[in-house]
Amino acid sequence: MAALKEIAREYAAEIRDGIGWVIVYRTGRSWNALTVISISIGQGEVTATPLQIANLAATVANRGHYYVPHIVRSIRGGQIDSLYTHPHHTTINPRWYNYAVAGMRKAVLSGTCHAANIPGIEVCGKTGTAQNRGHDHSAFMGFAPMTSPRIAVVAYIENGGFGAVYGVPIGALIMEQYLNGSLSPSSEKKAQVIQNRHIKYGDYIR
């Protein structure tokens, strides 16, 4: 929990500690097993932006270290603050990240991220379906290659449904374009299909 809060503070995500939960739930709200389950899968009171999730993917890919996100690579006649150029290490033992990496790789090989398979590239990923009052939001986070990673990506598609529907294929296309410099003919066709899809926005009754 301390390590997760450390990462969360860096990017203003909200992950409360035990005292924080007491304050929230002593106002009459019921703390029960469903609350624990909801929080454990990243729902409920856990809040995070797409950038925070992308850097979480980068942290897993790096087995425990991350860089503060920035958009400037160099400054002519100057230097970038070391805050952005030096790795920041979590307090989690790097060996535990290997389990997460293995799981994310398996999700691509035979799980919900199967559409993220790219020939010649070991992609690791995790789908997400953000529940919504209307259509759910489609989400995906991933990185590649599995060893010596070069890119971490996140894709959120508003009202896109399950993560595997839009998030995974879009995230895979981004990684393929970045790593290979272009899309294969089959991926070009996939991109065209996605581009021509129509997402139905608005609320509906579950």
matplotlib code that plots the C-alpha trace (Angstrom):
import matplotlib.pyplot as plt

x = [0.0, 2.8, 4.5, 1.2, 0.6, 4.1, 3.3, -0.1, 1.2, 3.5, 0.6, -2.2, -4.0, -6.1, -5.4, -6.3, -4.7, -6.6, -7.2, -8.5, -11.1, -12.2, -12.9, -14.9, -16.9, -17.7, -20.3, -22.8, -21.6, -21.3, -17.8, -18.2, -16.7, -18.0, -16.2, -12.9, -13.5, -14.3, -11.2, -9.0, -9.8, -9.3, -12.9, -14.8, -12.8, -9.5, -9.0, -6.4, -5.9, -4.8, -1.4, -1.1, -2.1, 0.4, 3.2, 2.0, 2.5, 6.0, 6.7, 5.8, 7.7, 10.8, 10.3, 10.0, 11.2, 9.6, 10.3, 8.2, 6.2, 7.4, 7.2, 10.6, 13.5, 16.2, 16.6, 18.9, 21.5, 20.2, 19.4, 16.3, 15.7, 17.0, 13.5, 12.6, 15.8, 16.6, 14.6, 12.4, 12.3, 9.3, 9.8, 8.5, 11.1, 11.7, 11.2, 7.5, 7.1, 8.1, 4.8, 2.8, 4.8, 4.3, 0.5, 0.3, 2.2, -0.2, -3.1, -1.8, -1.0, -4.2, -6.4, -8.5, -5.6, -5.2, -5.8, -2.6, -0.4, 2.2, 4.4, 8.0, 7.2, 6.5, 3.6, 2.3, -1.1, -4.1, -7.7, -10.1, -13.8, -14.7, -18.3, -20.4, -24.1, -24.3, -22.1, -18.9, -15.6, -13.0, -9.5, -6.1, -2.7, 0.4, 4.1, 6.5, 8.8, 8.5, 12.3, 14.1, 10.8, 10.7, 7.1, 4.3, 0.8, -2.7, -5.9, -9.2, -12.2, -15.2, -18.3, -16.3, -17.6, -15.2, -11.5, -10.9, -13.3, -11.5, -8.7, -6.7, -6.5, -5.9, -3.1, -1.6, -1.6, 0.1, 2.9, 3.4, 3.7, 6.2, 8.3, 8.3, 8.0, 4.9, 1.9, 1.8, -0.8, -3.1, -2.8, -3.6, -6.8, -7.6, -6.9, -9.3, -12.0, -11.7, -11.8, -15.0, -16.7, -19.5, -19.6, -23.1, -22.8, -25.4, -27.1, -29.1, -30.9, -28.8]
y = [0.0, 2.4, 1.8, 2.3, 5.5, 6.7, 6.3, 7.8, 10.9, 11.5, 11.9, 13.0, 9.6, 8.8, 5.6, 6.0, 4.3, 2.7, 6.0, 7.5, 4.8, 5.2, 8.9, 8.1, 5.2, 6.4, 8.8, 6.1, 4.3, 0.5, -1.1, -4.7, -7.5, -5.9, -2.7, -4.6, -6.4, -3.2, -1.4, -4.4, -4.2, -0.5, 0.7, 2.4, 5.1, 4.5, 7.3, 7.5, 9.4, 7.8, 9.3, 7.7, 4.3, 4.7, 5.3, 2.4, 0.2, 1.8, 1.0, -2.6, -2.8, -1.4, -3.8, -1.1, 2.3, 5.1, 8.6, 11.6, 12.2, 15.1, 16.3, 18.0, 15.8, 18.5, 22.3, 24.2, 25.9, 24.4, 21.2, 19.5, 19.3, 16.0, 15.3, 14.2, 12.5, 10.3, 7.1, 7.0, 3.6, 2.2, 0.3, -2.9, -5.7, -5.9, -9.7, -9.2, -7.3, -10.4, -12.1, -9.1, -9.1, -12.8, -12.4, -9.5, -11.5, -14.5, -12.1, -11.3, -14.9, -16.5, -14.0, -10.9, -9.1, -11.7, -9.0, -7.3, -10.0, -8.5, -10.9, -10.7, -8.5, -9.8, -7.6, -7.5, -6.0, -5.7, -4.9, -2.7, -2.1, 1.1, 0.8, 3.8, 4.8, 4.7, 2.5, 1.3, 2.7, 0.5, 0.5, -1.1, -0.6, -2.4, -2.3, -3.9, -5.7, -7.8, -7.7, -4.4, -2.5, 0.6, 1.7, 1.8, 2.7, 3.3, 3.5, 4.8, 4.8, 6.6, 4.4, 1.8, -1.2, -4.0, -3.4, -6.0, -4.3, -1.0, -0.5, -3.6, -3.2, 0.5, 0.1, -2.7, -0.5, 2.3, 0.0, -1.6, 1.8, 3.0, -0.1, -1.0, 2.4, 1.4, -0.9, -4.2, -4.5, -6.6, -3.9, -1.2, -3.0, -3.3, 0.4, 1.2, -1.0, 0.7, 4.1, 3.3, 1.9, 3.9, 4.2, 4.8, 7.4, 8.3, 6.5, 3.4, 1.2, -1.8]
z = [0.0, 0.8, -2.6, -4.4, -2.5, -3.4, -7.1, -6.7, -5.0, -7.9, -10.3, -8.0, -8.1, -5.1, -3.1, 0.5, 3.5, 6.4, 8.2, 4.9, 4.6, 8.2, 7.5, 4.3, 5.7, 9.2, 7.7, 7.4, 4.2, 4.4, 4.2, 3.2, 1.1, -2.1, -1.3, -1.0, -4.3, -6.1, -4.9, -5.5, -9.3, -9.5, -9.2, -6.4, -4.8, -6.7, -9.2, -11.9, -15.2, -18.5, -18.0, -14.6, -15.9, -18.8, -16.3, -14.2, -17.3, -17.7, -14.0, -14.4, -17.7, -16.0, -13.0, -10.5, -11.7, -13.7, -15.0, -14.4, -17.6, -19.7, -23.3, -23.7, -24.8, -24.8, -24.3, -26.6, -24.5, -21.3, -19.4, -18.4, -14.7, -13.3, -11.9, -15.4, -16.4, -13.4, -12.7, -9.6, -7.9, -6.0, -2.7, -4.2, -4.7, -8.5, -8.5, -7.8, -11.0, -12.9, -11.9, -13.2, -16.4, -16.9, -16.3, -18.8, -21.4, -20.9, -21.3, -24.8, -25.7, -24.6, -22.8, -23.3, -24.9, -27.7, -30.4, -29.2, -30.7, -33.0, -35.0, -33.8, -30.7, -27.2, -26.2, -22.6, -21.8, -19.5, -20.6, -18.6, -18.8, -16.9, -15.9, -16.7, -16.4, -20.1, -22.4, -20.6, -21.5, -23.3, -21.8, -22.4, -21.0, -22.2, -23.1, -25.5, -25.9, -22.7, -22.2, -22.9, -23.2, -25.5, -25.2, -22.7, -23.9, -22.7, -24.7, -23.4, -25.7, -24.3, -24.5, -26.4, -24.4, -23.3, -23.3, -26.0, -28.4, -29.0, -26.4, -27.3, -31.1, -30.9, -28.3, -30.4, -33.5, -31.6, -30.4, -33.8, -35.5, -32.9, -32.8, -36.5, -38.0, -40.0, -39.9, -41.7, -44.5, -42.2, -39.5, -42.0, -42.7, -39.0, -38.5, -41.4, -39.9, -36.5, -38.2, -39.9, -36.8, -35.1, -31.3, -29.9, -27.2, -24.6, -21.8, -21.9, -19.4, -18.3]

ax = plt.figure().add_subplot(projection="3d")
ax.plot(x, y, z, "-o")
ax.set_aspect("equal")
plt.show()
